[in-house]
Structures are given as C-alpha cells and as structure tokens.
Amino acid sequence: MNVKMLTDLSACEEAIDWFVENCKDNCSTEEAVDTLIKSKHRQAFEWSNWLMVRLLNDANKIKYAVFAAREVLPIFEKRYPKDLRPRLALEAAEKFISDGSEVNKDTARVAADAAYDATRVAAYDAAEAARAAAYAADDAARAAAYAADAAAYAFYDAARAYADVNITKKIIQYGFKLLKEQQPHTAICPECNNTVSIKELKLLCQCPHCKIDFPFIIHDKQQ
C-alpha cells in the first residue's frame, strides 16, 4: 500500500495524512490496517471497512456482508424469536453466492425487502440493537440482489447493533481472509513477459529477470 494507491481509491485527505505519518510506503494492506486499529484512531474501523469493500471482488463483498450480519443476527432473534425474515435474507444471499442466477437474485431482493420490514418492528419497540441487526441482514441480501457495494453498510449496521470492539475486529479479520484468498500468486512482467511469484516481487521490488521496477501486470486478475 502507498499514497498513490490510496489516492487512486479516492481516500480522504485525513486518511492519507494518517498513512504518511504512521506507515511505511509500500507496506502490506494488512500491516497498514493492523497499525490503524492498534492506534485506536476514532475512525479506525470505518476506514478499515472502507478499504476492505474497495479491494474485495463482488462475490467476496457479499460474503463479507453476510458474515457481518450473521455476527449480530442473534441480537434480533433473541428479541424476536419467531421473526425469521432477517435469517431468510441471509440464507437468500448465501444461495446467490453459490448460484448467481436471476431467480436467486430475485429471491434475495424479496428477502431484503422483508428484512427491511422487520427493522420497522424493532423501531416501533425502540429496540435499536435488534433493528440494526435486521438492517445488517437487509444490507447483505441487498448486496446480492442489487449491488455488492452495499456490503459496506452491513459492517456499519453490525457495528451499531453490537458495540463490542472484538466483533468489529473479527469482521475486519474475515475480510482479510477473503482478500488473501482472492489475491493471485503470480504477476507478469510487462517488459520481459516472464511470470514471477508475488512473494519474490515483494522481496526484490523488481523483476528478477530484467530488473524492471514495479508496477507489474497482475496475472489472472479476478473480477
């Protein structure tokens, strides 16, 4: 990670300034976020989540949203044990992950609307934590039905539902697990066209064959 990467992602000026002051240029994303969380910056988790949903591919964004919502689903179900709408919304999102058909997308859309209706019940009862948990489920299903970018909101609503820092850390850590799984292991040098391992590039910061510096074209880039 470096300033150019953050600028290209349209990071805010405050976040870029924090990175410059606290992190080494070209450090790993995980190192930067770990430093951020340990710093206890007031926006540590918000910035971490912001970065996560910009680096994950669409399928993993939905997985990330579902994971976040499942962490707080028990809050809603404890208050409303007979209301299955948020749970069904998450199950619909998970079904779309395994089979992204139009039928499953439509099912996720209907389930998202139902989960949203469940938030109104909690609002009427002034059960804010349960309402936020239902919103998280709605966000996850909406990420599957409409746009994966909605995944970011699942984290925010999960955080609102459950104030425990360990839960928010757990969600971010799961995001990193997904990020590592989607990253390719090789890159293609644009100068000599040789394939080089990512691990080797991190050590040398240049192609071992022709000695050209970064950046490299990533091989088998996932969408």
C-alpha positions in Angstrom: 0.0 0.0 0.0 1.2 3.5 -0.8 -0.1 7.1 -1.2 -0.8 6.6 -4.9 -3.0 3.6 -4.2 -5.0 5.5 -1.6 -5.3 8.5 -3.9 -6.5 6.3 -6.8 -9.1 4.8 -4.4 -10.2 8.3 -3.6 -9.3 8.1 0.1 -10.0 11.2 2.1 -7.1 13.6 2.9 -7.2 12.8 6.6 -6.7 9.1 5.9 -3.8 9.7 3.5 -2.1 12.1 6.0 -2.5 9.4 8.7 -0.9 6.8 6.4 2.1 9.0 5.6 2.7 9.7 9.3 2.2 6.2 10.6 3.0 3.6 7.9 5.9 2.7 5.7 5.4 3.3 2.0 4.6 0.0 0.1 3.7 -1.8 3.3 1.1 -4.6 3.0 -2.5 -3.7 3.3 -2.8 -5.9 6.4 0.1 -4.2 8.1 -1.4 -0.8 7.5 -4.8 -1.8 8.8 -3.3 -3.5 11.8 -1.3 -0.3 12.6 -4.5 1.7 12.2 -6.6 -0.5 14.6 -3.8 -0.6 17.2 -3.6 3.2 17.0 -7.2 3.4 18.3 -7.9 6.2 15.9 -11.5 7.3 16.1 -12.2 6.2 12.6 -10.0 3.0 12.6 -12.8 0.5 11.9 -14.7 2.8 9.5 -11.5 3.3 7.4 -10.7 -0.4 7.5 -14.1 -1.3 6.3 -14.0 1.4 3.6 -10.7 -0.1 2.3 -12.0 -3.7 2.5 -15.0 -3.2 0.3 -12.9 -1.5 -2.3 -10.4 -4.3 -2.5 -12.7 -7.3 -2.4 -14.3 -8.6 -5.6 -18.1 -8.7 -5.8 -18.5 -12.3 -4.6 -16.4 -11.7 -1.6 -18.1 -8.4 -0.8 -21.3 -10.3 -0.4 -19.6 -13.0 1.7 -18.2 -10.2 3.9 -21.7 -8.6 4.3 -23.3 -11.9 5.2 -20.5 -12.7 7.8 -21.0 -9.2 9.4 -24.8 -9.7 9.6 -24.5 -13.2 11.0 -22.4 -12.0 13.8 -25.3 -9.8 15.1 -28.3 -11.9 13.9 -28.7 -13.5 17.4 -29.4 -10.0 18.8 -32.5 -9.7 16.6 -33.6 -13.3 17.1 -33.3 -13.1 20.9 -35.7 -10.2 20.9 -38.0 -11.6 18.1 -37.5 -15.4 18.1 -40.4 -16.1 15.8 -39.4 -13.5 13.1 -37.3 -15.3 10.6 -37.1 -12.5 8.0 -33.5 -11.4 8.7 -32.3 -15.1 8.7 -34.1 -15.8 5.5 -32.5 -12.7 3.9 -29.0 -14.0 4.8 -29.8 -17.5 3.5 -31.0 -15.9 0.3 -27.7 -14.0 0.0 -25.7 -17.2 0.6 -27.7 -19.0 -2.0 -26.9 -16.3 -4.5 -23.2 -16.7 -3.7 -23.2 -20.3 -4.7 -25.5 -19.8 -7.6 -25.8 -16.3 -9.0 -28.9 -17.0 -11.1 -31.6 -14.4 -11.8 -34.0 -16.5 -9.8 -31.7 -16.4 -6.8 -31.1 -12.7 -7.3 -34.9 -12.1 -7.3 -35.2 -14.2 -4.1 -32.6 -12.1 -2.4 -34.4 -8.9 -3.5 -37.7 -10.1 -1.9 -35.9 -11.3 1.2 -34.1 -8.0 1.6 -37.4 -6.1 1.4 -38.8 -8.5 4.1 -35.7 -7.9 6.3 -36.2 -4.2 5.9 -39.8 -4.6 7.1 -38.5 -6.4 10.2 -36.5 -3.3 11.1 -39.8 -1.4 11.4 -41.0 -3.7 14.1 -37.8 -3.2 16.1 -38.1 0.6 15.5 -41.7 0.5 16.9 -40.4 -1.3 20.0 -37.4 1.1 20.4 -35.1 -2.0 20.2 -32.3 -0.2 18.4 -29.7 -3.0 18.6 -32.2 -5.5 17.2 -33.2 -3.0 14.5 -29.5 -2.5 13.5 -29.1 -6.3 13.3 -32.1 -6.6 11.0 -30.7 -3.8 8.9 -27.4 -5.7 8.6 -29.3 -8.7 7.2 -31.1 -6.4 4.8 -27.8 -5.0 3.6 -26.4 -8.4 3.0 -29.3 -9.5 0.9 -29.4 -6.2 -0.9 -25.7 -6.6 -1.8 -26.6 -9.9 -3.5 -29.8 -8.6 -5.2 -28.7 -5.1 -6.3 -25.0 -4.2 -5.9 -22.1 -5.7 -4.0 -21.1 -2.2 -2.9 -24.0 -2.3 -0.4 -21.7 -4.7 1.6 -20.1 -1.7 3.4 -23.4 -0.9 5.1 -23.7 -4.4 6.6 -20.5 -3.7 8.6 -21.8 -0.3 9.8 -25.1 -1.7 10.9 -23.4 -4.7 12.6 -21.2 -2.3 14.5 -24.3 -0.3 15.5 -26.0 -3.4 16.7 -23.1 -4.7 18.8 -20.7 -2.3 20.4 -18.1 -4.9 21.2 -14.8 -4.0 19.6 -13.9 -7.7 19.3 -16.8 -8.3 17.0 -15.8 -5.4 14.7 -12.2 -6.7 14.7 -13.5 -10.2 13.8 -15.4 -8.9 10.8 -12.4 -7.0 9.5 -10.2 -10.1 10.0 -12.6 -12.1 8.0 -12.4 -9.5 5.2 -8.6 -10.0 5.2 -9.1 -13.8 4.9 -11.2 -13.3 1.8 -8.8 -10.8 0.4 -5.8 -13.2 0.8 -7.8 -16.0 -0.9 -8.6 -13.8 -3.9 -5.1 -12.4 -4.5 -3.2 -14.1 -7.4 0.1 -15.7 -6.6 1.9 -14.6 -9.8 2.4 -11.5 -11.9 3.6 -10.9 -15.5 6.4 -8.5 -16.1 5.3 -6.1 -18.9 9.0 -5.7 -20.0 10.2 -9.3 -20.5 6.8 -11.1 -20.2 8.1 -13.6 -17.7 5.9 -14.9 -14.9 7.2 -14.0 -11.4 5.9 -15.1 -8.0 4.3 -12.3 -5.9 6.4 -13.4 -2.9 9.5 -12.9 -4.9 8.4 -9.5 -6.1 7.7 -8.4 -2.5 11.3 -9.3 -1.6 13.0 -7.8 -4.7 10.7 -5.0 -5.6 11.7 -5.7 -9.2 11.6 -8.4 -11.9 14.3 -10.9 -11.2 14.8 -11.5 -14.9 15.0 -8.0 -16.5 15.3 -5.9 -13.2 12.4 -3.6 -14.1 10.8 -1.9 -11.1 7.1 -2.0 -10.2 4.3 -1.9 -11.1 3.6 -5.3 -12.7 0.6 -6.5 -14.5 -1.2 -9.0 -12.2 -1.8 -12.4 -13.8 -5.3 -13.9 -13.7 -6.8 -10.9 -12.1 -10.2 -11.8 -10.6 -13.3 -9.7 -11.1 
